[in-house]
Amino acid sequence: MSKEGLEELYRQVGGLLDAHDQILIFGHKDADGDTLGCSLGFAEALGTLGKKVWVIIPPPVPEMYEWLPGYERIVDRPPPGADPQLVLFFDAGNMERSGSSVRHIASHATIVNIDHHLTNAMFGDINVINPDAAAVGEMVVDMLDSYGYQITPSIATNLYTAILTDTGGFRHENTTARSLEYAARLARLGASPGRIASMVYKSRPLTTLRLNALSLAEMRVEADGRLVWSTVTRRMLKEASAVMAEAEGIIDNLNSIGGLDLAVLFKEVGERMTKISVRSRGAVDAAALTAEFGGGGHLRAAGAEIAEPMEVAIERVIAAAHAALGMDDATR
């Protein structure tokens, strides 16, 4: 979308923000730094204007982000008697990603969908989608500027976290000069790069490292080293005394191996529910691969939920991965 087109959408959203005093903000389940940072940062900005704002993140909310300013305001549903007629979604590719609390959205509410995923389902009354943004955090900076809202040190901290995490600590291919410029500006406005990096990457509980070790021990390498995959099972969670949210960084460990084109992590959510996280390089499109299973995301990072036992999901996805790599089963 052109810069002019985005600015027009920002103006439309701004008019809605001016017209409503009760606002719901939704993030997505399996919350990451981008959805949390944007939701909390924007909520603070609206709160300073006297708006009543509720931030809804489907549980469990990752405890690793409990240091984010405003984390304590997160709820799993709007309070009784509230009648918010404006609903903002940040970083949600579809409404289902925001959990069962979407049923509390009033039928007469206006829905604004703010995202950067090319595969977004366009479920809003207004869809503000910018696939060129490395993180929705970049879009929120532009929106706050457009409305003349002050970016306080706490808002800057949330938005810096959003950009830092969605670029993998400025290591992913989606990192641009613009990303770094936004980060520098947010640092000048009060975000502490060193502290935030430490909290995100150097404050993991011991259980997280144990879970990483168990998963990496099960790592499989196929297709002449071009495909790497592993699993996180419920047995591993029990053995490590961990929760599934602690598996967040495992896919990036897999993706750090030299020479690969595709990394896949399978997470056993239930007996008949498996989540996959996919990272790609070269000509392989992660979003296209996950789209075969009802998922989506970005060219280099995507995911899906498959309503199948893990062993069935592994068979289906690995077969599709080999096809994406231009290889057949004989090469496995």
N, C-alpha and C positions, 0 to 999 in steps of 0.2 A: 504494500500500500504506500502511496506517495506521502510525503511529509505533510502536504496540504490536506490530504484526506484524513490523516490521523488527527491533525489539529482541529478539523471540523468535528470529528467524533468527540474529541476532548471537550470542545465547546458544548456539544449536546449533553454530555455527561455533567459538565459544570452547571448547566441550567437545571438539571434534575437535582443535583446536590443542593443548590440554592433553594429549591422548592420543597424539600423534604427535611423533616427534623428527626425522624426515626429511620435508621438505616441498618440493614443487616449486611455483614461482610462474611463471605464464605471462603475458606481455603479448601484444599483437597486432602483426602485421607492419605495416610503414610506421608505426613507433612514433611516438607523439606525446608531449607532456609529461604527459598524464594517465596513460596506461598505464605510462610509465617512472617517473614520480614515485610512483605508488601501489605499483608492484612493488618499487622500491628502498627506499622508506620502510618498507613492511611487512616486507620481508626484514630490514632492520636491527633492527626491533623484535623479530622472532622470534630473530634471532641473539644479541641480548643475553640471551635466556633459555636459551642453550645449544643451540638447535635447529640442525640442519644444513639450510641453505636454499640452493636453487639457483634463480637467476632466469634464465628462458629467454625471450629476445626474438629472433624470427626475423631473420636478417640480410637486408640490411645495416642495422645500427643507426645512426640518424642521428648523425653526429659533432658536430652542433651542440649536442647534449646531453651531450657527454663530460665537462662540468664538474659534472654532477650527482653528489652524494655516493653512492658505491657503484657508479658506472657500470662500474668495472673488474671487478665481480663477474659481469657479464652473460655468459652462455654460450649456445650454440645447441643443447645437449643435456645431459642429466644425465651425470655421470661413470660409467665402468664400475663395476659392483658396487653402485651405489646402488639402494636399493629404497624410494623414497618412496611411502607409501600415502595421502598426502593431497596434493591438487593444487588450487591456487587460481588462478583466472583473473581478471585485472583488466581491465575495459573492453573485453572481447571479445564482440561480438554473436553470434558462433558459434565453434565450435572451429576451423573452417577458417581463421579470421583469425589463428590462432596458429601457422600453418605446419606443416611436415612433422614437426616434433619431437613433435607430439602422439602420434605412433605409439609413442613411448617410455613413454607412460603405462601402468602395469600394469593389467591387466584387473580386479584386485581393489582398485584405488585408489578413494578417495572424491573426487569432483570437486565443488568449490565455485565457483560462477559469480557473480561480483560485478560489477554493471554498472548503468548508468543509461540504456541505450537502450531505448526503448519497443518496438523491433522485435527484441529479444533472442530467440534461438532456444530459451532455457530448456533448455540442454543439460546442466546440472549435476545431481548428486544433490541438492544444495541450491542453489537459485537465489535470490540476494539482489539484487533488482532494484528500483531506486528512480528512476523517470523524473523525479521532482521535483528530484533533485540536479543542479546545474549541472555537476558533475564527479564522477567516482568518488572523487576526492580528498576531497570532503566526507564521503562515506560512510566512508572509511578513518579520518578523524578521529573519527567517531562510534564506529567499531569499537575503535580504540585506547583511547578513553575507557571504553568498555564493559568492556574487559579490564584496565583499570588500567595499561596500558603507558605508559611515559614517552615523551613526544614530545621528542626531543633537537633541538638546532639543525639537525643534518643531516636528520633526518626532517622537521622543519618546512620546511626548504628544498625538499625533494622534493614535499611536499604543497602548499605554496604554488605551486610551479611547475605542479602538476597543475591547480589551480583557475584560476591566471592564464591558462594557455594554452587551457583549454577554454571560457573565457568571452571569449576574444579580447582579453585585456588589460582585462577588465571592460567591454567594449564591446558584447558580444552581448546579445540579448534574454533569454538564460537567466541573466544576472547578477541576483542577488537580494540583499536585505538580508542573508540568511543567508550568501551567498557572501562578502560584504564582512566580515561578522562573523568568519567562519572565517579569512579572510585576515589580519585585524587580530590575531586570537589567535596565528596562526602567526608573524606578525612579532614579537609579544611573546616568543615562544618561541625566537627566534633566526634566523628567515628574514629576509633583507635585501631588501626590495621593490625598491630602486633597483638593486642589483647583479643580481638575478634578471631584472628587466625589461631591463637592459642586455644580459645574456647571451642572452636569448631574442630580443630585437627589434633590438639594435644591434651584433651581432657576426657578421653574415652574411659569408661569404667573397665576394670579388668575382665569382666564378663564379655565385653565386646571383643577383646583380643582373643579370648578363649574360643569364641564363636568363629572368628576369622580363621583361627588355626584349624579348627575342625573342618570348616568348609574347604580351605585351601588344600588340606590333606586329601580331599576327595576329588581334586581337580583332574579333569580329563583333557588331553590334547589330541586333536584329530586333524584330518585334512592337511597333512604335511606341515603342521604347526600353525595353520591359518585360523583354526577354530579352537577356542579354549572355553570349557564350560565346567560349572560345578553346581552344587546344591546346598541348600540350607533346609534341613529337615526338622520336624518337631522333636525328634530324638536328640539332635544337636542342641536345640534350644534348651532342653531339659538338662543335658549333660553340662552345658556351659552356664546354666542358671541365667539365661539371657532371654530377651524378648525379641520378636521379629524386627522391630525398629532398629536394633543394633546390627542388622545385616546390611545397613545402608552402604557402607564403604567397600564391601567385598567385591562388587562388580568392578570398581575402579582398580582394585588390586589385580584382578584378572586382566584388566585392560592395560596394565603396565608392562605386560610381557612383550618383548621385542619380536617383530615379524608376524604378529597375528593380524587378521582382518576382522575377526568377529569374536566377541566375548559374550557369553550368556550365563546368567545365574538363575537357577530355578529355586523358588521358595515355596515350601509346603505349608500352605495356610490352613488347609483342612484335608479331610479324606478325599474330597472331590473338588478341591480348589487349589490351583497352582498359579503363583505369580512369576512372571519372567521379567528380568531386566536385561537389556541388550545394549552393547556398545559396539561401534563399527569403525573401520578405517577403509581407506581406498575406495573402491567402487561400490561397496556394500552399503545399502540403505537400511538403517536400523528401523526406521518408521515403516517402510514397506514390508519388512519381515514381520513386525509385530501386527501390522494391519491384517495379515492373514488369520490372526487369532483374535480379532476384535479390538486390538490395542492401537497405539500410535505414539507420537512424540516428535523427535527431531531426526535429522539425517544421521547423526552420530550417537544419539541416545534416545531410547524408547522403551516401552514396556507394555505388558498386557496381563490380563487375568484370564485363565483358562479353567473352565469348570470341568476338570478331569483330574483323576489321581495323578500324582507326580510322575509315575513311571510311564503313563500314557502321554502326558504332556511332553516329557523328555523325548519320547520316540517321535512324536509329531514335529516338535520344534527343531530337533537336530536334523531330521530329514529335510525340513525347509531351509535350515541353515546351509546344509550341503548344496542344495539347489541354488541358493543365493550366491554361493561361492563357485558355482559352475562345476561341481563335482558330483559324482554319483555314489551310491552306497558301497560300491566295490572299493572305494578309496578309504573307507572308514577303518 
